[in-house]
Amino acid sequence: MTPQIYYGRIEFDAATNSHRKVPGVRDLVTVNSGKAPVDVNHAPPDVLAALPKLSRESAIRLVAEREQKLFENLQNLVLRIPELANSETLEYMTTEMGPAARIISIATVQPSGASRTVRLEFKREKKKQILIPIPLIYKEVDVLQSGRWRY
């Protein structure tokens, strides 16, 4: 397996005069992550299309629907995409964001094609933010803490 197959690559599309990311295997596959469901509010179309019994057309429709408004829960997902009702695909879906976030940046020098990839991992924690001390009123907020850059 080549690094481009594993990590993906950036392609230039002359027709649209823009770059696009071609996902690698690592973007599409998880091994023993400890969490089986895929977050339908943030997963790329290729990941959604890889779910059992979900066609590419349904994945594209799901992405278009969530661009209008994120799904509140799985019931809201089924209400807005009725073909998912009573589907085994729902077992592999969630609307809850996973515990980690990541930034991946790839720079390519032209015309040599030399490239460098860097990654920054984030950890997400839930903390209570006190709005009013008496009577105690608070809300839970997500706090992101950045890790180290990996080269």
N, C-alpha and C positions, 0 to 999 in steps of 0.2 A: 504494500500500500504506500503510495507516495504522499508526501506532505500536502500536496494540493487536494488529493482525494480525501485525506483525513481532516484537514483544517478548512477546506474550501478555497475559493479564489475570487478575485475581482476581475470582471470582464468589462471591456469597453464595447458599448453598442454604438456603432457608427450611425445607424439609422436614427437613433434618438439623441446622439451626442452626449451620452451619459454612461456612468459606470453602474454595474449591478453586482451584487454579491451572489455567487453560486455557493450554496451551503455545502459544507463538508459532512462526512459521516458523523463527526463529533457533534454537529448541530442537530442531527436527526435521530440519534440513538442514545439511549441511556442504559447503563448496566448497573443494576443493584443500587439505585439512587435512594432506596428506602421510601420513595414516594412514587406510586404508580400513576396517579392521574396527571393529565396534561392541563395546564391552565389555558382555557379556551379564550380568555381575554387578552393573552399576550403571546401565545405560541404562533410561530410562523406558519404560513399555509402548507409548506412541505411537511411539517411535523403533524399538523392536523390530518392531512391526506394519508399519512402513514398509519393512522388509527384503524383498528378493525372495523369493517363495514362502513367506512366513510369514504365516499368518492371524492376525487379532486374537485369536481363541480360543487359538491356540498361544502367542502372545505373553503372554497373561494366565496361561496354564498355566506358562510358563517363569518368569514373575515369582513366581508362587505357590511353585514348586519352589525357586527361589533364596532365598526368604524362610526356608525350612526350613534350608538350608545353601547357601553360595555354591558355585558350580561350580569344581572344582579345575583342570580343563582341558577341552578340547573333547571328549575321549573320555568324560569324566565327564558332560558335557552330553548326549551321544548316548545314554549308558547310562540316564540318567534321563528323557530325552525321546526315545524311540526313533524317532518320526516324522521326526526331523532326520537320521537315518542316510542317507547317500548323497544328501543334499539340497544344491543349490547355495547354499542359505542359509548353510551353514557357512563358505563362502569369505568371508563378510562379518562373521563373528563371531570374537571373541577373549575370553579370560578375563583378559587382562592389562589392568591399569588404565592409562589414558592418561597422558601426561606432565604434564597441567595439571589443576587443579581450580579451581572458581570458586564464589563465594558471590554470589547475587543477592538483593537485598532490595527489596521494593516496598511503599511506604506509601501508603495512600489516605485522604484526609480526607473524612469524610462530614458533611453531605450534599452538599457541593460536588462531590465526585468528583475533586478535584485529587490527583494522585499524583506520586510521585518514585521513581525507580529508581536504586539504587547497585549497583556491582559491585566485587568484590575478587578479583583473579586470584592464584592460587598457582602456584609452580613446584615441581615434585617432583624431588628429587635422591636418588640412591642413594649412601649413604656406608657405610664399613666401621666397625663398632663393635667395638673390641677387648674381648673378654671375659676372656682370660687372655694375658699377654704371653709367658710361656714355659711350655710350648710355645705358639706363637702360635695362638690360637683366636679367631675373629671371626665376626661375622654382618653381613649387609648389611641396612641399615635405610633406610626412606624418610624423608627430611627435607623438610618443607614450608617454603618461604620465601614470605612474602606480598609482593605488589607494592603498587601504589598503588590507592586507591579511585578509581573512575571514576563520574562523575555524568552 
